[in-house]
Amino acid sequence: MIDAPMKKARESLVGKMLTTDEFGEDRVAKSYDELTTRELHILAESLCVRLNLFQKKYPAFLPQVVKAVLEHRNLASSDHSIL
């Protein structure tokens, strides 16, 4: 119940994070539900590489982004384990 209002915001953030689609084309607006496994792989990989840059002092939005990626139904189990 407490987390429900944050869910829409998390999903919106993740839906806007990629700048290109899975084919390298300029990204058109896609909703969170339309993200593919490949696009989520790119996001997970990018997040993993950058998490150490913050030295455990993350911006407030970052844990929300990670949670949204982890909750996505198209995320591969290997990416889930890594993230």
C-alpha positions in Angstrom: 0.0 0.0 0.0 2.7 2.4 0.9 4.8 1.7 -2.2 1.9 1.9 -4.7 2.3 5.6 -5.6 6.0 5.1 -6.2 5.4 2.3 -8.7 4.1 4.5 -11.5 7.0 6.9 -11.0 9.5 4.1 -11.0 8.1 2.6 -14.2 8.0 6.0 -15.9 11.7 6.7 -15.0 12.8 3.3 -16.5 10.6 3.8 -19.6 12.5 7.0 -20.3 16.1 5.9 -19.7 17.1 4.5 -23.0 18.1 6.8 -25.8 18.0 4.3 -28.6 15.9 1.2 -29.2 17.1 -2.3 -29.5 18.1 -1.7 -33.2 20.2 1.4 -32.5 17.5 3.7 -33.9 16.6 6.9 -32.2 14.2 5.9 -29.5 10.6 6.7 -29.8 8.5 7.0 -26.6 8.0 3.5 -25.2 6.2 2.7 -22.0 7.6 0.5 -19.2 5.5 -2.4 -20.3 6.8 -2.3 -23.9 10.5 -2.7 -22.9 12.1 -5.8 -24.4 14.4 -8.2 -22.8 17.3 -6.8 -24.8 16.6 -3.2 -23.7 16.3 -4.3 -20.1 19.7 -6.1 -20.5 21.2 -2.9 -21.6 19.8 -1.1 -18.7 20.8 -3.7 -16.2 24.4 -3.8 -17.6 24.6 0.0 -17.5 23.4 0.2 -13.9 25.8 -2.5 -12.7 28.8 -0.7 -14.1 27.8 2.6 -12.6 26.7 1.5 -9.1 30.3 1.5 -7.8 30.7 5.2 -8.9 28.5 6.3 -6.0 30.4 4.6 -3.3 27.1 3.5 -1.6 25.8 7.1 -1.5 23.2 6.7 -4.2 20.9 9.5 -5.5 17.3 9.0 -4.2 16.0 7.9 -7.6 18.6 5.1 -8.2 17.2 2.4 -5.9 13.8 3.1 -7.4 15.1 2.5 -10.9 16.9 -0.7 -9.8 13.7 -2.0 -8.2 11.6 -1.2 -11.3 14.1 -3.0 -13.6 14.1 -6.0 -11.2 10.3 -6.2 -11.1 9.9 -6.1 -14.9 8.4 -9.3 -16.4 10.7 -9.3 -19.4 14.0 -9.2 -17.4 16.1 -12.2 -18.0 16.9 -14.2 -14.9 20.6 -13.8 -15.6 20.3 -10.0 -15.6 18.1 -10.3 -12.4 20.9 -12.3 -10.7 23.6 -9.8 -11.8 21.7 -6.7 -10.8 
